[in-house]
Amino acid sequence: MKWTEKYRVSTHDTDINQRLSLTGILRYLQETAFYHMENTKPSYQELFSEGKAFLINRMTLSVYREIFSHDEIEVETWASESAGLAFNRCYRVLHKGEIAAEAIAVWSLYNFRDKKFIRVSDFESGYGEEPLLELDMPKRFHIPRETELSLVGEHTVRYIDADLNRHMNNTVYGDFFC
């Protein structure tokens, strides 16, 4: 089952050119997934109270058009075919009726009390299941071995970066990529 939320882009989610930033996009995606879980159960809060949390493994994001401060957008999300330890969730951002961005995130559900990952087959939810998106980019990319890597900065995780799990929220990583 797809879940849709409407938003008006906040100036706090844009960059110096008033374009929706990567971090802003990630926040709207995650917020919509949170509402989906809250309304179809189990909610993120219910999972948290059981000592469980979804941890992101990877995300593939395609952005097709710019979105600016105060633009109205719709964000759709849905759970997709999943297996093993990989829970797939898809997202779509619509702007003026056109697809502005799409994403696929792969999550793992972890039980902190048992210190074990939970298999898809052992998890019951009302999230439903829709077909997996097909994006125009690879799921993974490889950095050639001969590429010389170097430190480009450091970040001390601050209180404002942390989430309910007391870890740096995955949406904050967008700031580092940019």
PyMOL commands that set and color helices and strands:
alter all, ss='L'
color gray80, all
select helices_A, chain A and resi 11-13+22-40+44-49+120-122+159-161+170-177
alter helices_A, ss='H'
color red, helices_A
select strands_A, chain A and resi 3-8+52-63+72-79+87-95+98-111+116-118
alter strands_A, ss='S'
color yellow, strands_A
deselect
rebuild
show_as cartoon
